[in-house]
Amino acid sequence: MAPSDTTERRSIAGHSIRWDEQRARSAYESGYWVRETLAEALARTAAENPGRVLVVDGPVRLDAHTLEDRATALARVLASRFEQGSVISFMLPNWHEAVIIYLAATLARMVAHPILPSLREHDLCYMLRDAGSRMIFIPEEFRNHSYSAMLGGVVRQLDHPPQVAVVRGEPGSHQAYSALFRDAPRQDLPAPDPDAVRMIMYTSGTTGSPKGVMHSHNSIHALIRQLGEHWLVEPGDSFLVASPISHIGGSIYAFECPLLLGACAVLMEQWRPEDAVQHLLKERCTHFAGATPFLLQLLEAARHASTRLPDLKVFICGGASVPPSLIREAADYFERALVTRVYGSTEVPVTTVGVFDSRDIDHAAETDGRPGIASVRLSEGGSGEVLARGPQMLVGYVHPGDEETAFDAEGYYHTGDLGQWTGGDHLVITGRLRDLIIRNGENISPKEVEDLLVRHPDIEEIAIVGLPDPHTGERACAVIVPRTGAQPAVVDLKDFLLEQGVAKFKIPEQVALWDSLPKNDAGKVLKHRIRATLDEAAG
């Protein structure tokens, strides 16, 4: 449906956003939106407590003074090269340099664009072109993949390629990140507009191409304010950041919470549950949020290490199907941690805030909690599609055309997820209208992969569906009608997709060969029937 009469398009610093004057006024009056930004928060923290450690990255302990100094220097470089509102991308693991880059973009009144390091040429070309990125920061190499070589190929495919800076390693034909600080110009940096777009984060949809979700300074501020109200965060607390900083969850714990909530971010470059236990103990981490596999593996590793993680106050679990038994088991084992489920999306982060009452383990384990600052309704009253609206929601997509069916007449976002109310005000997510697959917390758009695989010489037709998996939440199963005499297997699909530059996590893990795909009279593939048949076959 079209935006309501009170919703308009407003252009701020070169980006067109959705704007509702009445809801904006309410957000300001409630204090969820404010007139200052993270730029002022950084300056204030550096002035009042310059030695406070904000970020821990292995041996690197980044204090407020150093972070402000480095971010300001880089911001001046960016401001001397690009106009305000420019998009600055970074495709980095959970490294402290990403925090510096994110804040530098903020100080320069530009837009930060985090990119998953697991993506490859296919997605990267699309995102850089779509967002109009002016600069991208990469590692030279990570997990045996040469990002320097990959970007060399990517920039040749783009009509207006971004500048490329290599953060760790040899720059080769690109710029060295360290060299950017040698001759940083001395110039004043204007204060950012709190209503301007602060970050673009791409999320896989069900229509093929990823969609660029835009958040403002204020939408993220509202989100962090909500965490401070509901997640038992106190100054001096520490977040273990194992989720990628290029996801909405990892980004806010690493970039926002240290300055807005007085916390410290302990970064994990790569997830290893036994290392996570050691980080939690050594840094006395109080908070950890992650998808189901993180909780499952952390619990096993803690038992193996004979520790109940005495400093952990909260474990937030979401992003995939969460078994109630796992919540109960973890809550019973950890010494004092409250373990709860939450629900949200890149578009409306932390739609529900969980249950933080040790006396109410039933709701913590069996529901996704209560809504926080978001207003939530279900399309059929007590059940149906989840619709959400709140001060922490996106301010629009990069392409306004993507919003045509995303919002109703009152500005509620259509999540595509199905839910039901229980106990009056607790939400339970029961499924999805859309076909999005969530594997290990990563979003996979089946259509995107289908559109590539249908060109495989052994494939006549293909449909990819998500099936329940106890370890990853879901796994992708490719149901294929093969060409005569062919028998494509998982390894064939893998080789083909890797040649197309597709990220490994998008590769189907299971193949089923069928004579035909079920379709309706209009020729649409009926994926619900495919899933039902596969579920029945699995017993």
N, C-alpha and C positions, 0 to 999 in steps of 0.2 A: 504494500500500500504506500501511497505517497506520504511525505512528511505532513504533520498536522499544520494547521494555520499558524501556530506559534513557533514552528520550526522553520528556520531560514538558512541559507548558505551565507557564511561570512568568510571573507578572505583576510587572513592574518599572516604576514611575513611570507607571502607567496603560496600559502596552502589554503584550500577551500575546506571549511569545516561546517558541521552541523551546529546550529546555535539556537537555543530556546531561551529567550530573555527571562521568562518567568522562572524556569528551573535554574538558570544561572544565578539569578538573584537569591533564590532559596539556598543554593549551595554556598554562596558567600555569607549569607546571614547565619547559616548553621556552623560556619567555620571549617567546613570540609574543603572549600575553596578559599584561598588566601591571596593577598596581593604580592607576597614575596615568593621567590622560587628557590631552587636548590643552590643557586649561585649565592644568594644572601646567607643561606644556611651554612654553606662551606666557609664563607668569609667569617661569619660569627664564630663557628667552631674553632677555626684556626686562630682567631684572636683570643678567645676565652680559654681554650685548652689545647694549645699547639702540639703538645706531646702525646695526646690521646691517640692510641692506635686504632685506626678505623678498618684496616684491611690486613689480613694475614695471608700470605701466599708462600708457603714453604718457609725458607729462611728470610724472606722479605716481610718486614713489618712496617706498613705505611702509616705514618702519623698524620695528623690534620695539617700541620704546617707544610710538610713535604708534599702532601696531596694537593694542597692549594697552589703551592709554588709550581709544581709540574703541570697541573691542569691549566693554570693561567698562562704559562709559557706556551703551551701547545695551542691554547685558544687564540693567542695573538697571531700565531702562525696561520691558523685556519682563517682568522678574520682578515689577514692580509692577502689571502689567496682567493677567498670565495665570498659571495654576498650572503647577507643574513637570510636564514631560511633554507640554506643549502643542506643537502643530505650527506652525512658522513657515516660511512659503513665500517663495520669491523667484524671480521670473521675469525674470532679468537677463542681459544679454550678459556677456562676459568682462570685467567691471569690478571694480576693487579694492573697491568697496562690498560686493560679494557676499562677499568674504573676511571683511570686518568683520561682516556679518550672520550668516554661518555660525558664526564664533567667538562672537558674542554669544549665539546660540541655545545653543551648547555651554556657555558660562559660566553661563547662566541655567537649566541642566538641562532644556533643551527639545530638540525634534527639528527638525533642519533639513530642508527639503523643496525641493530645487532643481527648477525647471520650465523646460523648453525654451522660449526666447522665440519659436520658430517655431510653437508650438501656438496654437490659437485657442479660441473660446468652447466648442465641443463638448467638447474634452478638458479644458479648464480647469475648467469647471463640475463635471465628473465627479471630477477629482482633488481639488479643494478640498472638495467634499462628502464624498468617500470618506475622505480623510485627517483631516477635521475641522479644517481649518486655521483658526487664530485670527488670523493676520496675514499679509499678502502685500506684498512690496516689488516695485515695477515701475518701468520708465522711463515718462516721459510719452509719448515717441514714440521709435521705433526702426525703421529701415528703412522709413520712410514709413507705419508702422502706429501708430495711436493706442491705446496700452495703457490710457491713462486713460479713454478712451471705452469701450473694451472691458470694463474692470472695472466701469464704471458699469452696463453691461447685465448683467454676470455676477452682481453682488451682488443685483440685483433678482430673480434666478432662484433664489437660495439661501435656505432657511429660516433658516439660521444663518450669515450671510456673515462672512468675515474682515474685520478692519480693513485698510485699504489705505493704503500709504505710497508716495509718488512720489519716486524717488531722484534723478533729474536732470530738471529742467524744472519747469513750473508745476504745482502740485498740484491746482488746480481744486477740485472738491468733496471731494477726498481729503486726507490728511495729507502734509505735506512731511517728507521724510527728515531734512533738516537741522534742522528744528524739534524733532525728538525729543531732540537733544543739549543743548538750551538749559536745560532744568530737570530734568536726570537726577537721580533721587533718590539719596541717599547711603545705601546699605545693603549689608550683607555678602551675598556670594553663596556658597552652600554648594558644596562640591566635588561634581562629577558622579559618578555611579556608573559605573564602567568597563564593567559588564555591561548597562547600560541602552541602549535604542535611541537611536542618535545621528543617524541619517539615514534618511529614506524617499525612495526614488527609484522612479518608476513606469517600467515597461518593458512594451512591447507584447507581448501573448501571441498565441496562435492561437485563442482562444475569444472574441474580441471586445473586451471591456473591458480596459484596462491593469491590471496587477497592481502593488500597492505592495510593493516589496522593502525590508525593514527590515535595517539594519546597526547593530551596536553600536559603542561606542568601541573595543572590543577586536577585533572582526572587521576593522575598518579599520586598527587598529594592526598586526595580523598581516600585512595586505596590504602596508603601508608597510615593515615590517621585511623582508619578502621582497624588495621592490624594492632595499632597501639591500644585501642580501646578493648579489643576482644581476645588478643593472643597472649596476654600476660607478659608483655614485653616491658622491661624496666631498663633504665640507663645502666650500662655495664654488662648487659646480656650479650651473648654471642650467637650468631647464626652459622651453622655449618652449611656451606653452599656447595652441594654436590650436583644439583640440577644445573643444566647449562645456563649460563648468563644470557644466552640468546633466546631463552624462553621467558615468558612474563614472570614466572615465579623466581627463577634464579636471578633475573635482572633486578628485581626490587630488593631482594635480600642483599645483593652485592652493592648496588648503586645508591639505593635510597635509605634503607634502614640505618646504616651507620650515621648518617647526618640528621635524619628526621626523628629517629627514635633513640639515639644515643647508644646504639649497639655496635658490635664489631662483626665483620664478615670474614669467616675463615674459609678460604677458597680451596676446593679440591679440583686439581687439573683433570683427573680421571677417576671414575668411580671404582673403588676397591673396598668392599665392606670391611675387611680387616684394617685397612688404613683409616676408614671412617671412625672405627672404634677408637683408634689411637688419637685421632684429631679431637674427638669428643672429650676424651680423658685429659689430654695434654692442655688443650685450650679452654677446658671447662665449659664447653658449649651448652647453651641452655635451650636452643631452638633448632629444629631440623624439619624441613618440609620436603616431601618428595612423593613420587608415584609409588604404587604398590610394591614393585620389585625392590625399591630402596628399603622399605620397612621390613619386608620379608628377609632380605639378605642381611640387614643390620641386626635383626633379632638373632639370626643364626650365628653371626660373627661374635656378638656380645656373649652368647652362651659359650662359644668355643673359647673365648678369652676370659671366661668366668667373671664377668663384670655386669652389673645391673645399671651402669651409666648413671651414677648418682647425681650429676649436675644437670642432666637433661630434664627440662620442665615440660616441654611440649613437643609432640611429633604430629605434624599436619600431613594427612595422607589424602591424595586426590590425583586426578589426571587419568585414572583408569578404574576399572571395576575393582572395588575393595571388598574382600570377603569379611563379613562381620566377625568370623572366628579369629581372623588375624588381628583385628583391633583388640578384641578381648584378650588374646594371648599376649600381645605386646604390652598392653596396659597392666596385665597381671605380672609380667616379668620385670619390666623396668622399675627401678626403685621408687621414683616419684613422678615420672612423666605422665602427663595426660595425653592420651592418644585418641585422635578424632578424625573423622572424615570431613572434607569440605568439597564444595563444588564451585566451578567457575570456568571462565574461558579467557582467551586473549582479549575478546571484545568487552566482557564484563568480568574482570578479575575478582575472585573471591566473592562470588554471588552469595554464597552461604559461608558462615564463619565457623561452623563446627559446634561442638558441645564441650564446654570446659568445666564440667562438674563431675568430680570423681564418684559422686553418688548416683550418676545417671549414665552408667556404662551402656545401658540398653540403647538409648538414643545416639550415643557416641558411636556405637558399633553398627547399628542397623539403619541409621539415616545419614543424610549428608548435612545435617545441622539446620539451623535457622538462618534466614536471611539476615544480613547485617544492615548496611546502609542502603542496600539495593531494595527496590520494591519488586516483588516477584508475584506473578500470577500464572495460573495454568489455563490453557485454552478452553478446557471443558469444566472449569470450576475446581473440583477436587482432584482432577487428573488432566493429562493432556500435555501439549507442548509447553515447555517452560519459556515464559516471556519475562524479561528483566529490564529494569531501568534504574539508574542511580548516578550519583555524582562521580563514580569511578569508571563509568562506561566510556567506550571509545567516543571520539569526537567526529568519527566518520572513517570511510575507507579512502584510499588514495584515489580510486575511481568512484565518483558519486554514483555511477550506474550500478555498482555493486550493492547499493543501499535500497534499490527499488523494492525488493521483497524482504529486506532485512528488518524493517521497522513497521510497526502498526501506526494507526492514526494518532495515538497518544504518545508516540516516541518509545514504545517498548521494543526491545531487541528480540527478534525471533531466534532462539538458540538452536533450534532443530533437535533438542533433547526432549525426551519424554519423562514426565515425573508425576508424582502423586503426593498429596499431603497426608501426613500421619500425625496423630497426637495433636492435631489442631494447627501447629505452625512449624512442624519439622518436614523437610523436603526429602524425598527419596527419588533418585534418578533411576528410571526403569529401563531406559533404552534410548535409541536415537531415530529420529525421522530420517535423517540423512545417512549416508553410507560411510561416513568418515571412520577410519580404523585408527585406534589408539594403541600403539604397541610400545611398551616400555616408556610411556609418557610422550612418545613422538607421534605426531599427527600424520597420517598417510591418506592422501586423496586417491581412492581407487581409480577414478576416471583418468587422472593424470597418467597413471602407470598403464592403464588399459589402452589409452590412446597411443602409447609408445609400443606396447607389445603386439597390438593388432597388426603392426607392420612386420612382425616376425614371419619368416617364410614358412614356418611349420604351423602357423595359427590361422584358423579360419574365423573363429569368434572367441571372445574371452570376456569373462566377468570375474572381478575380484571382490571377495567378501571377507569380512572379519569373523573369525571364530574364537570362542573363549579359549584362553590359554592360562593355566595356573601360574606360570612363571612370568609372562610378559603382559598379562591382561587380555590381549588379543593377538592372534597371528593372522597373516594375510594368506588366503587360499585362492589360487587362480584356477577357476573352472574353465576348461578349454575345449572347444570343438576343433580338433586338429584337422589339418589338410590330409588328404588321402595318403595313407601309408606312414604318416609321421606320428611320433610319440614324444612330444616335447616334455622335458623334465625340468626340475627346479634349476639344475645347473645350466641348462640351455637359456632359461629366462635370465638367470644371473649374468651370464656372459654377455647376452644381448644388451641388457640394461646398463651394465658397467661401460660398455662401449659408447652408450649414449650420454655418459656422464651423470648417471642417476645415483643418488646416495644409496649406500648399502642397506640402510634400514627400511627402504621402500621396496626392496626385492621380496616377492612372495616366498613364503617358507613351505608351501604345500601346493601340489598340483593334482587336480582331478580331471580326467579325460572323459567327456560326455559326448553323446551323439548329437545333442542339440541343447540349446538353452531355453528354459521356459519363458514365454513372452505373452503379453496381452494382445488384444486385437489391433492395437496401434503399433505393435512391434517393439514395445518397451520391454526390456529384460526384467523379469520379476525376481529381484534378488532375495526377497523374503522367502520365496519358495526354494531358491537355491540353498539358503542357510538352513531352512527346515529339513531339506533332504540330507544335507551333510550332517546336521545334528542327529538325525535319526540313524544315519549310518554309523555314527560314532557311538551310538548307544546312550 
